[in-house]
Structure formats: C-alpha cells, structure tokens
Amino acid sequence: MGYGLMTVRKDTVALHGSCIVYKGKAVLFLGESGTGKSELLDACLRVCEQKGLSAAPVYDDHGTLHYLDEEIVSTGGESVP
C-alpha cells in the first residue's frame, strides 16, 4: 500500500504487476502476489526471443499508468534487466 500512496496524484494509477512492450503496445500482467505474473513475463520474453519477435520488459512488480497528453503511459517502479 505504501507504493500506491506514493503514486497518488491526478491521472495516475499504481499497479501490482508486470509489463512488456510488444508491437509498440504495453501488455500488462496483473494479479495478486504469488499468481505467476513474473513467470508469465519471463515466458513471454523467452518465446518472443525464440521466434525472433521484438518484446521488451518495462517493469516486474510495481508500475504506474499515467494519462499524459491524451495517451496512457505505463512506467515502472524498478528497472528490469
């Protein structure tokens, strides 16, 4: 809940999940702790790599959605290697 409180501001939502960028779009994996969001993120990245597709991690645990310049932007609370 502390992370959520730190991100409280107009046009911002805190998320507990993982996110990748695929074909220029954010793909969010949301859920309760222990439900496999990180494993799903890793599996998607692995499959994309095997198939020669481009995908990149954005965050893996906490992120935010911001409404910015008439677009929704997703950013992470920590970097992903």
C-alpha positions in Angstrom: 0.0 0.0 0.0 2.9 2.4 0.6 3.8 2.3 -3.1 0.2 3.1 -4.0 0.2 6.1 -1.7 3.4 7.4 -3.2 1.9 7.4 -6.6 -1.4 9.1 -5.7 -1.9 12.1 -7.9 -4.3 13.2 -10.6 -4.4 10.9 -13.6 -2.1 8.2 -12.1 -2.9 4.6 -11.0 -0.5 2.4 -9.2 -0.3 -1.3 -10.3 0.9 -4.5 -8.9 2.0 -6.4 -11.9 4.4 -6.9 -14.8 4.6 -5.2 -18.1 6.2 -5.8 -21.5 6.1 -3.8 -24.7 5.2 -5.8 -27.8 4.5 -4.3 -31.2 4.5 -0.9 -29.7 1.8 -1.7 -27.1 2.0 -2.3 -23.4 0.9 -5.8 -22.3 0.1 -5.8 -18.5 0.0 -8.9 -16.3 -1.9 -8.0 -13.2 -2.8 -10.2 -10.2 -2.4 -11.0 -6.5 1.0 -11.8 -5.1 2.2 -15.4 -6.0 -0.1 -15.8 -9.0 2.7 -16.1 -11.6 3.0 -12.6 -13.1 6.8 -12.6 -13.2 6.9 -16.2 -14.6 4.4 -15.1 -17.4 6.6 -12.1 -18.2 9.7 -14.3 -18.4 7.9 -16.9 -20.5 6.6 -14.3 -23.0 10.0 -12.7 -23.4 11.6 -16.2 -23.9 9.0 -17.2 -26.6 9.4 -13.8 -28.4 13.2 -14.3 -28.4 12.9 -17.9 -29.7 10.6 -16.7 -32.5 12.6 -13.7 -33.4 10.0 -11.3 -32.2 10.7 -8.0 -30.5 9.5 -7.5 -27.0 11.0 -5.6 -24.0 10.3 -5.7 -20.3 9.1 -2.4 -18.7 8.7 -3.5 -15.1 8.3 -6.6 -13.0 6.4 -5.9 -9.7 5.2 -2.4 -9.4 4.2 0.1 -12.1 2.0 3.0 -12.8 -0.4 4.1 -15.5 -0.3 7.8 -16.3 -2.7 9.8 -18.5 -0.3 12.1 -20.4 -1.0 14.1 -23.5 -4.2 12.2 -24.3 -2.3 8.8 -24.1 -1.9 6.2 -21.3 1.7 5.7 -20.4 3.0 2.8 -18.2 6.2 3.2 -16.2 7.9 1.0 -13.6 8.9 1.4 -10.1 12.1 -0.5 -10.7 14.3 -1.4 -13.6 14.2 -4.8 -15.3 17.5 -6.3 -16.6 
